């Protein structure tokens, strides 16, 4: 049986043969991978059995590719909702429950109504019940303090956290280049492919426009 083209993404490695990203895992659709091969921007490391053809050439779809030019990691991770969740390992910082991303929101430790800012040091992951229970009260007033003090993570820390959440599907040719943690936290981490398809469910006081797309919702830079 022929494998659908959509089921043949390519794992993208940096020039040092490490994945560009663990979470979400750096995968390119087959079209982008083939374009990069034709443009001589990547090396083909491993291939699928699936072949695509044009009138003048044919090529086996790559399952693993490596960039020819090394891309250094950003000096600081983007301050996004998704990265806040990843820093906190998708766990509510008040009750400790690990939940899927669509059941999480973020909370200002010092409420904005009390002068709190939207910064790495004042925002934590929270489940809806805890967020509602804390409301606009100060931690000392309501007796709800974060389990871990919020901080600005490094890109390395986010990638290490991402290793705890392997995708549902790992092609056998990828395994030599991936090193996921053996034990995952309780609950289910979000899967990027599904994550971006979910309708936006905003339960926090971020004030984002109602017509924002779900993709923007997860990746937009938060104000600081």
C-alpha positions in Angstrom: 0.0 0.0 0.0 1.4 3.4 -1.0 2.0 5.8 1.9 0.2 9.2 1.6 2.6 12.1 0.9 1.3 14.0 3.9 2.5 11.1 6.1 6.1 11.7 4.9 7.5 14.7 6.8 11.3 15.2 7.0 13.0 15.5 10.3 15.2 18.6 10.0 18.6 18.6 11.7 21.0 21.5 12.1 24.4 21.3 10.5 25.6 19.6 13.8 23.1 16.8 13.2 20.9 17.8 16.2 17.2 18.6 15.7 16.5 22.3 15.2 13.7 21.9 17.8 12.4 19.1 20.1 9.1 20.7 20.9 7.6 21.2 18.5 9.7 18.7 16.7 11.4 20.3 13.7 9.6 18.6 10.8 9.1 19.9 7.3 6.4 18.8 4.9 7.7 16.8 2.0 7.2 19.7 -0.4 9.5 22.0 1.6 12.1 19.2 2.0 12.2 18.6 -1.7 12.5 22.3 -2.5 15.4 22.5 -0.1 17.1 19.6 -1.8 16.7 21.1 -5.2 18.1 24.4 -3.9 21.1 22.5 -2.5 20.4 23.9 1.0 20.3 20.5 2.8 21.9 17.1 2.8 19.8 14.0 2.6 20.5 11.7 5.5 17.8 9.1 5.2 14.8 8.5 2.8 11.4 6.9 2.7 10.4 4.2 0.3 8.0 6.7 -1.3 9.1 8.3 -4.6 7.8 11.4 -6.3 8.3 12.1 -10.0 8.2 14.9 -12.5 8.6 14.8 -16.3 12.3 15.2 -15.9 13.3 13.6 -12.6 12.3 11.4 -9.7 13.3 11.5 -6.1 12.8 9.4 -3.0 11.2 11.5 -0.3 13.7 12.3 2.5 12.9 11.3 6.0 15.9 13.0 7.6 17.7 16.1 6.2 20.5 18.2 7.7 21.1 21.9 6.9 24.3 22.7 5.2 24.6 26.0 7.1 24.5 26.0 10.9 21.7 28.0 12.4 22.7 29.3 15.9 19.9 29.2 18.5 18.3 32.5 19.4 19.9 34.1 22.4 16.6 34.4 24.2 13.4 32.4 23.7 10.3 34.3 22.5 7.9 35.3 25.3 4.9 33.4 24.1 2.0 31.6 25.7 3.3 28.3 24.4 6.8 28.8 25.8 5.3 29.8 29.2 3.5 26.4 29.2 6.7 24.6 28.1 8.8 26.3 30.8 6.3 25.1 33.4 6.0 21.6 31.8 2.3 22.1 31.1 1.6 22.0 34.9 -0.6 24.4 36.8 1.7 26.2 39.1 -0.9 26.3 41.9 -2.3 22.8 42.1 0.5 21.0 40.2 -1.9 19.2 37.8 -0.4 18.5 34.3 -3.0 19.1 31.6 -3.4 19.4 27.8 -2.7 22.9 26.6 -6.3 23.7 25.9 -7.1 23.2 29.6 -4.4 25.7 30.6 -4.2 29.4 30.7 -1.7 31.9 32.2 -2.0 33.9 35.4 -0.4 37.1 36.5 1.1 36.4 40.0 0.8 40.0 40.8 -2.5 40.9 39.1 -2.4 43.6 36.4 -5.0 45.5 38.4 -2.4 45.7 41.2 0.3 46.9 38.8 1.6 43.5 37.8 3.3 43.3 34.4 3.1 40.7 31.7 6.7 39.4 32.0 8.5 36.1 32.4 8.9 36.9 36.1 5.2 37.5 36.8 3.4 35.0 34.6 2.8 31.3 35.4 0.8 28.5 33.9 -2.5 27.9 35.6 -5.6 25.6 35.2 -8.9 27.3 34.8 -10.2 26.5 38.3 -7.1 27.8 40.0 -7.1 30.9 37.9 -10.7 31.6 38.8 -10.1 30.9 42.4 -7.2 33.3 42.6 -8.9 36.0 40.6 -7.4 39.4 41.0 -6.1 38.8 44.5 -2.5 39.0 45.7 -0.8 35.6 46.5 -0.6 36.5 50.3 -4.2 37.5 50.4 -5.6 34.3 48.9 -2.8 32.0 50.1 -1.9 30.9 46.6 1.7 31.0 45.8 3.3 29.5 42.6 5.0 26.1 43.2 8.0 27.5 41.4 9.1 31.1 41.1 8.5 32.3 37.5 11.7 33.2 35.6 13.0 33.7 32.1 14.1 30.3 30.7 16.9 29.7 28.3 16.4 28.1 24.9 18.3 25.1 26.2 15.9 24.7 29.1 12.9 24.8 26.8 14.4 22.2 24.5 15.2 20.0 27.4 11.6 20.3 28.7 10.4 19.5 25.2 12.3 16.2 25.3 9.8 14.9 27.9 7.0 15.1 25.3 7.8 12.9 22.3 5.3 12.9 19.4 2.8 10.1 18.9 4.6 9.0 15.8 8.4 8.6 15.4 9.6 7.2 12.1 12.3 4.6 12.7 14.9 6.7 10.7 14.5 9.5 13.2 15.4 7.6 16.3 19.2 7.8 16.0 19.0 11.6 16.1 16.4 12.0 18.9 16.9 11.6 22.7 13.6 11.9 24.4 13.2 11.4 28.1 11.9 8.0 29.1 9.3 9.2 31.6 6.7 11.7 30.7 4.9 13.9 33.3 1.3 13.1 34.2 -1.3 14.1 31.7 -0.9 14.7 28.0 1.2 17.4 26.4 -0.3 19.2 23.5 0.6 18.0 20.0 1.5 21.0 17.8 -0.4 19.7 14.8 -3.6 19.5 16.8 -2.9 22.5 18.9 -3.0 24.9 16.0 -6.3 23.5 14.8 -8.2 24.0 18.1 -10.6 26.9 18.4 -9.2 29.6 20.6 -10.4 29.4 24.1 -9.3 32.5 26.0 -9.9 32.3 29.7 -7.3 34.7 30.9 -7.3 38.5 31.0 -4.9 39.1 28.1 -7.2 41.4 26.2 -6.2 39.9 22.8 -8.5 40.8 19.9 -11.4 38.4 19.4 -10.6 37.8 15.7 -7.1 36.5 16.5 -6.3 33.2 14.8 -5.4 30.2 16.9 -1.9 30.1 15.4 -1.3 33.7 16.5 -2.8 33.0 19.9 -0.1 30.4 20.7 2.9 32.1 19.1 2.3 35.9 19.5 4.8 37.7 21.6 3.3 38.7 25.0 3.7 42.2 26.1 6.4 42.9 28.6 
